[in-house]
Every structure is written in structure tokens, then in C-alpha cells.
Amino acid sequence: MITKLEFIEAMALIKESVGYFGPEAVLSIAVIVLLLHDLFTKGARPERAAWVASGFLAVAGLLLWRQTGVHDPDHIPAGSSEIFGWLVTSDAGEVGHKGMLAIDGFGKFFKVFVLLGTLVTIPMCLAHPAFKNRRMGEFYALLVAATLGMFLMASATNLLMVYMGIEFASMASYLAVAFVKRDRRGSEAGLKYVVYGSVASGVMIYGLSLIYGMTGSLHMSDLAEFSVVSAESSSLFVASVLIFAGFAYKMASFPMHFWCPDVYEGAPVPFTAYLSVTSKAAGFAVFIRFLMAMGDVTVGGDDGGYVASFGWQGLIGGAAAFSMTAGNVAALWQTNLKRMLAYSSIAQAGYLLMGVAVLTPDGGAEQYGPILFYFIAYFFMNLGAFFVVTLVAAKTGSEDLDGYRGLITRAPALTILLGLCLISLLGLPPTGGFIGKLQLFQMAISGGMLWLAVVGGINTAISAYYYFRIIKVATLDEAEDARPLAFDWSFMTLVAILAVPILVLGVAFNPVVEFTRQFGL
């Protein structure tokens, strides 16, 4: 029987949940409006659809910025920071709350990250030749839908919501990759993406079902509070590996990285850039939240005769090492820049996992700082590089390395900005990539994983070959066509806006380092 007090608290909780769900609600409305846009407008108006999408994203960003995550203890149970859940009563009679989505600084950081990545992708779409003079409302609807799914991923605290967020973002991404119907490469990439994604989804949901069978709960906060008997220890190991495989698919890391090169190469360049930054960030956000909730679950015998635990650190450390090595080594032979940057993205996931491997549930908010800092640097250097690829491909019709021969004589400013992005991806001073990698290496060494830092250093040296190869072709090789390339000033300005902060992060990095330390779990 529900008491009057519980009813009042439940109604207050529902009201607050709806209020905090404002950004996601705006994105949901945006998807519907953009789908209707092409139905009720005459002719192809991609610019109007872009403005509609940008407007809704700006409103969602404003609502997100106004979120504080602070709850009123007068009408909400103390300590509650989750929405769309249920009230629970402890043995002591205290009323608590477990929700589906967390309202906290960690989720807010990644939501803003994804939102900004989407806003940068829209002008890239306007510069992409395959998107000119065609109805784009449907594509922007898919883009916003994927963003909505990533919002859910970033703040999910329930295993069902984790799965739903990943699936929602993935479904929209499958369609966006194959959006250009007569592009055979895009259709092939979309099909491969669906196949790989379906396998990863099935593997992950099976692992989650095993965890639910052992714990009897779908809420993350309950994962660290249970112990399983010895007969279930093998099931725990299998479940953990299967779940990690699902997360690795979204992070584009080993062993679920195989989809990345083919999908990145076949997808439209702007959406490739979008996937390389936002999808990876959302994958890391949901994985870190799950990892910190689960930790090392204790396994004890029925008689309490022994204690063991599943070691996430070794699994993540191994995935980091293999991701760095597989990505960098495979990139050495690539001639297509999108494919090369895809393998680079796999390697970058390895560097980030190097920091994730040494995270601990009781390590404090400061431990997340190096990872979040590297994400900020990665945002600028990766999107900047992909924007240059978009602009050059629009003018030359080529995404291959040969199309960049003598680019310094045809577009000197663009070449300099591209070189800055590549040097930062490599991790050389004075760029944000150098400071970011330095912090991750220090983090791994301090966490007792010196061997992983050594592997990271070796892989950084390997990656110098293909990054400098692009710079060498663009600056030292002779151009086959010496005619200058002219670009719209607005696009050049946006590339500069993405590239210049790379130097700022490499020189005046202390304020950003301090800024990132407030967004831990």
C-alpha cells in the first residue's frame, strides 16, 4: 500500500525527472520536425534543414547548460541524482531512489562534448559535395537521433538503458552511413556496420543477462554490492568479457575494431568525423560509468574458504595495448586518408584505455582529469583533420594521399592547419595532444602499469611514420595540378577555430586541466 508521503515524493520525482529530461526532449522533437521538413518543403533546401537542426541543438545545449544536478532535499530523497526511476525503502525505513539516468557532471561533460561534435558536423555536411542540392532533413534527423542515443549512453545508470542508448545511437548511425543511396561504398559500409553491430549487440545483451541472473538487479549501483558463489565465478568471467566486447564496439577498440576502417572509408566524410569523435566519447562514457559501478566483484565459496576477483585492469590494459598496436601498424600501409584516420582512431582509443585501465572506484574525481583532457584535445585535432579532408575532397574529388601532393602550394593555410592537427594526433609539443598523452602516460605509470606506458611510447614512435608521411606528401612532393584551391571563408574560419585551440591546449593547459577535474564520478 502506497503511503501519502511516498505518493508525494513519487510525484515530485516525476516532475523533476521531466524537467531534467529537457535536452533529450528537445532532441526528440527535433527528430520529428526534421523528418517532416522534407515532406512540407518544396525543392532541395539543405541549408534550411541545417539551420533547423542547429537551432534545436542550440536549445538543447542551453537547457543542458542550465542543469545543475543539485536536488532539493525538501521534496526529493537526499543524495538522489537520478531520474525516471522508482522509490526504494531500506530496512531502516529510509526512502531512497534508483533511476534510469544520472544527472551529474560526468554525464554533462560528455553530453556537451557530443553536442558540440554534432554542431561542427553540420557545416561539414554543407561542404560535402554529395550532400549538395538534395533533401537533407532525413539525414539531419538521423544525426540528431544518434546524438539523442549518445545522450542516453552518457548518463545511463540502468543496464537496460545502457543497451537501449547504444542501440538507439547505432540504428541511426547505420542508416546515416548508407544515406547516399547510389554510393556503392556507402551501401557496403552500412551493411558491414549493421552486421558488426548486430553481433556486438547480441554478445553484449547476453553478457548483461548473465549479470542480471547473478545479481537480480539491473541497476549499476547494485553491481558492486553482490558476491557470487564459486559455481558462478566462470559465469562472471564470461559475462564480463562479453559485456566488454559490446563496449569495445562503441569505443572502436580491440577486439571489436574491425568495423571501423571499412565504415569510416565508405561513410560520407562528415559522418565519419562524427563517428570518430562523438560515438567514441559516448562509448567511453558509458563504459567508465559501468566499470566504476562494478569494480572487481568478489567471488567467494559457499564456506568462505577463498576469495578471488575478476581483474578488469588486466583486460582493459591488454585491450589498450592491442588497440594501439593494431591501429598504428595497420595505418602504415594505408593510402586512403579516411581509412588511415580510422586506424588512427583505433590507436587513439588504445591511448585512452591506458588511462581507463588504472581508474578505481574510490580514486576520487581528479583521476578522470587526464582522460577528459585528452578527449578535449582529441575533439579539436580529429575534427580539424577530418574537416580538411572534407574540403580537399570537395575540390579535388579524391580522398587518397596522392590528392594531397603539393598541397602547400595550392592551399598553404589549409596545409598548415592540417599539419598542426596531425602533429597533435602524434603527440608532439607544443600541442594539446602532447600534454594529453603525457598525462595518460603518467597516469599509467602511477597506477603500476609501466609496461603499458612503454607500449604506448613505442606505438607513438610507430605512428610518426604515417602522420609525417601525410605532411611530407603535402609539403615536399610536387603537385600534379598547380592551380590554387579556393575555399569558402566560413569553412576556413571553422577549420582555424578547430586548429588554434590545439596550440592553446599545448601551452596554456593548466586552466583546462583544473577544469576537467570537476567532472569525475
N, C-alpha and C positions, 0 to 999 in steps of 0.2 A: 504494500500500500504506500503510495507516494504522499509524503507529508507536505504541508503547505510551504514550509521553508524550502524543502527540496524543489518544489514546483517553482517557487520564486527564483531560486538560484539557477534552475534549468532555463527559465525564460530569459533571465539576464545573460546567461551564457550564449543562448541562441542569438540574442540581439547583438552581443559583442562579436560573435563569430561572423555574422552578416556584415558588420561594419569593417572588420579586418579583412574580409574577403573582397573588398572593393577593387583592388588592382586586377585580380583574377576575373571578377565580374565584368569589368570594362573590356578586358581582352576577349571574353566570351561574346560580348555584344559586338565587338569589332569583327570577329569571325563572321557573324551573321550578316552584318552590314556590308562587308567586303564581298561576300558571296552574292548578295543582292545587287551590288553595284553594277556588275556586268549585265545583269538582266534588265535594269531600268535605265541604262545609259546607251546612247547611240554612238556607234563607232568605237575605235580603239583609243582609249584615253589613259595610258599608263601613268602619266604624271598625276592625274586626279586621284587615281587609286592609291598612288604612293603618298599623296598628301593626306588622304583619309586614314591610311594605316599609320602614318607618322603622328597624326593628331590623336588617335586613340592611344598609341603608345606613350605619347607625352602625358595624357591624362592619367594613364595607369602609373607612370613614373611619379607624377605629382602625388597621387594617393599613396604610393609606396613610400615616398619621402616623408609623408606626414605620419606614417606609422611609427609608434614609439615602442610597442611591445610591452608597455607598462600597464598593468591591470589594477583596477580599483578594488582594494581589499574589502570595501564596504558591501559589495554585491557579488564579487567573484571569489571563489576559494583562493586562499593565499598560495602564492607560488605558481598559479596557473599561467601558462604561456602557450596554450594550445587551443585550437578552435575546432568546431564540428566534431565533438566527441560525446562523452557521456560522464555522468557523475558517478563516483565510486565512494563507498563508505568503508573506512578502515575498521579494524577490530576495536579501536578506541573510540569509535563513533564520529571521527572527523571526516568531513565531506571533502573529497578531492575531485580531480578532473583529469581525464585522459582523452586526448583529442586526436584528430587525424593529421592536422597541420600545425607546425610550430610557428609562433610569431617571435622571432629573435633576431639578433644582429647577424648571426651567421647566415641564416636564410636570406635576410635583407641584402647582404653583400652580394650574394650570388644572383639574386633577382635583379638587382641594379646592373650587375655585370651582363646578364643575358639581355636585359632590356636595351642597354647601350649597344651591344653587339647587333641586335636586330635593327636599331636605328641607323647604324653605319651600313648595314647590308642593303637597305632600301636605295640610297643613292648609287651604290654599286650596281644594283639592278637597272637603274636608269641609264647607266653607261654601257650595259651589256648589249651587244648588237642583236642577239637572239630574242631579246625582250622588247625591241622597238616595234612600234606600230602594231601592237596586239593587246588584247584584253588581258589585264594583269590582276584584276580583282581576285580571281580564284587563287593565283599564286601568293598574293599578299595574305589572303585568308589562311592558306596553309602555313605561311611563315609565322603569322600571329598565333595560329593553333599550336605549332611546335613550341613557340615561346611560352604559351599557357601551360603546356605539359611540363616544360622545364621549371616553371614557377612551382608547380606541384612537387616536382622532384626535389627542389632545393629545400622545401620545408616539410616534407613528409615525415611523420613520426609513426605511422602505422604501416605494416608490411603490405597490406592491400593497396594503400595509397601510393606506396613506393612503386609497386607493379603497375598501377593504373597510370601514374605520371610518366613512367618510362614508355609504356605502350602508347599513350596519347601523343607524346612527342615523336615517337618512332613512326607511327602511322602517317602523321602529317609529313614527316621527312621523306618517307618512301615515295609519296605522291609528288612532292616538290622536286626530288631528284630527277624523276622522269617527266617533268612538266612539259618540256618541248617534245611534242608527240612524234615529230618526224626525225628526231635525232636518235639514230640507232645506238650511239654510245650511251646516251642518257637512258634509253629504254633498257639497255643491258645492265647499266649501273643500278637502275631502280629495281630490276628483277633480282640481281645479286643481293642488293640491300635487304629486300624482303626475305630472301632465303636465309641469309646470315642472321637477320634479326629474329626470324621465327625460331630458329634453332636456339639462339641465345635466350629468347623469351621462355621457351619450353624448359630449357635447362634450369633457368633461374626460378621459375614458379615451382618446379619440382623440389628444388632446394629449400624454398620458403615453406612448402608444405611439410617437409621433414622437420623444420624448426618448429612449426606450429604444432605438429604432432608430439614433439618432445616437451614443449613449454605450455601448450594450451592457451597461448596468448598471441595476438598479432601486434601488440604494442611494443615499440622498441625499448621502452623503459623497463619492461619485464624480462628482457633477454639476459641482462647481467645478474638477475636475481635468482636464476634457477641453476640447479645442478642435476646432471643426468647420471643414471646408474651405469655401471661398467658395460652392460649389454648394449647401451645406446652410444657408446663412445665412437664406434665406427660410423654410425649414422650421423653423428655430429660432424665428423671429419668430411664425409661425403657431402652433407648439406652445405658446409662452409665453402668447400671448393666449388660446388655448383653455383652457389649464390655469387661468389667472387667472379665466376665466369660471366654471369649476367651483367655485373657492374663493369667488368673489363670491356665488354662490348660497347657500352656507352662512353667509356673513357678512351676507347681506341688503343688499348694496351694489350700486351701479351697475356694470355694466349688467344684472345678474341679480336685480333687486329687485322685479320685477313681481308675483311670487307673494305677497309679504309682506302687503299690505293685505287682499287677499281671504281669505287663510288666517287671518290674525290675527282678522279680523272674524267668520269662520264657526266657528272653533275654540272649544271651551269656554274661558272666561276663564282658568282656572288654567293650562291648557296653552299658551295664548297667552303668558302671563307666562313660562312655562318656555322656550318657543322664543325669546322676545325676549332672554333673558339667557344661558342655557346654550348654545344652539345657536350663537349669535353668538360666544361666547367660544371654543368648540371650533373654529369656523371660523377665527378669528384665530390660534389656537394652531398649527394645522397649516399655515396659510399662512405664518406668520412662520418656522416651522422650515424649510419648503421654501425660502423666499426666502433665508434666511441660508445655506443649503447651496448654493444655485445661484448666487447673486450675479449678476454680469454676465459671462456666458460669452464668452470671446474667440473671435472669428471671424477666421481668417487664411487667406490664399490659399495655394495649393499652393507657390508660390515665395516665400512670406513677404513679398510685396510690400506688404501693407497690414494694418492691424489695426482692427477695429471691435467694437462690443459692443451687445447688446440692452439698452436702458435701462429697467429696472424702475421707476426713480424717476419718470420721466415718466408711465408707465402708471398707477401707483398714485396719483400726485398728481392726474391727471385724473379717476380714479375717485372720489377723495375729494371733489374739487370738485363733480362732478356728483351724488354721493350727498347731500351737504349741501344742494345747491340743489334737487334733485328732491324730497327728503323734506320740507324745510321749506315750499317753495312749495305742494306738494300738500296739506299739512296745514292750510293756511289755510282751506280750504272744507269741511272735514270737520265733521260733526255727531255722528257715532258715535265715542265715546271710544276704543274699541278700534282703530278704523281710524285715528284721529288719532294714537294712540300707536304704531301700526305705521309711519306715515310719520315720526314722531319717531325711531323705531328706525333707520330708513334713514339719517336725518340723523346720528344718533349714530355709525353705522358710518363715515360720512364723516369725522367728527372723529377717530376712532381711526386711520383710514387716513392721516390727515395726519401722525401720528407714525410709522406704519409706513413711509411714503414715504422718510424720511430715515435709516432704520436701515442700518447697514453691517456686513458680516460680521466686521470687525476693530474694531468700535466699543466693545467691552467690555460687561460685564454691566449697567453703570449706565445705558446708553442705553434699556433696556427699562422702567426705573422709571416714567416718566410714563404709559406705556401701561397697565401693570399697576395703577398707582394709579387711573387713570380707570375701569378695569374694576371695582375695588373700590367706587368711588363709584357707578358705574352699577348695580351689583348692588343696592345699598340703595334708590336713588331710583326705579329702574324697577320692581322687585318691590313696593316700597311703594305706588307709584301703581296698579299692577295689582291689588294686594290690596284697595285701597279700591274700585276698580271692581267687583271680585267681591262685596264686601259690600253696596254700594249696589244692584247689580243683583239680588242675592238678596232685598232688601227691597222695591224699587220695581218690579222686573221690566223695567227699562229700562237700556240701555247708551248711550242718546242723551244729548246735552248738556242737553236740556230736563228730564231727570230729576234734574239737579243744581241746579235753581233753588231758591234759598233754603236750600241745604243747611246753611249756617252756623247757622240757627235750629233745624234738625231734628237735626243731629249736629255740634255745634260742634267737639268734639275731633277727630273724623274729618276735618272740613274743614280744620282747621289742619295736620294731618299730611299731607293731600293737597297743600295749598299748599306745604308745605316740600319735598315731593318734586318738584313742578313747578318751583319756583324753582331747585332744584339741577339739574334737566334743562336749564333755560335757561342756567344758568351764572352766577348772581349770588351775591355774597358775602352772608353768611358760610357758604357751603355747600361740601361736597366737590366738587360739580360745577364750581364756580368755580375751585378750586385745580387740579382735573384739567384743565380746558380751558386754564387759564393755562400749565400745564406743557407741554401739547401745542402751544400757540401758540409758546412759547419754543423748543421743540424744532424746529419747522418753520422758524423764523427763523434759528436757529443752523445748521440744515442747508442754508441758502441758498435756501429756498422761501418768501420773504417774500410772494409773490403768493398762495400758498395760505393763509397766515395771514390775509391781508386778506379772502379769500373766506370763510374761517371766521368772521371778525368780522362781516361783512355778514350771513351766514346766522344768526348768533346774534341779531342785531337783528331779523331777519325772524321767527324763532321766538318772539320775545317776544309777538307778537300772539296766537297761538293758545294759548300757555301762560297768559297773563294773561286770555284770554277765558274759560277754564275757571274761573279764580279769580273773575273778575267775576260770572259767572253764579251761582256758588255763594255769593257773599257779598253782592252788591248787588241781585240780582233777587229778586222776591217769589215765595215758594213757592206752588204751586198747592194743595198739601196741607200744612197746617201741623203735622200730627201728628208728634211726635218719633219718631226712628228709634232703636230699641234693638238693640244688638249684643252678642253673647256676649263676656264679659270676656276670654276667652282669645284671641279673634280681635283684639280691640282691643289687647291686650298685644303680640301679634305685629306688628301694624302699627307700634306705638310702637318696638318693637325694631328694625324696619327703618328708621324715620324718624329716630330720635335720632342714630344714628351719622353721618348726613348733616351735622349741625351739628358733631360732633366732628371729622370729616374736614376741615371748613372752618376750624376754629380750631386744634386741636392736630394738625396734619398732618405735622409733621416726623418723628415716630417711624414713621408709616406710609410716608412717602417713603423713609426709610432701610431699612425692612423690605422694600420691593418691589425694591430694588436687588440683592438677593442671589439673585434668581430668573431671571437672564438666561441666555442660551445660551452 
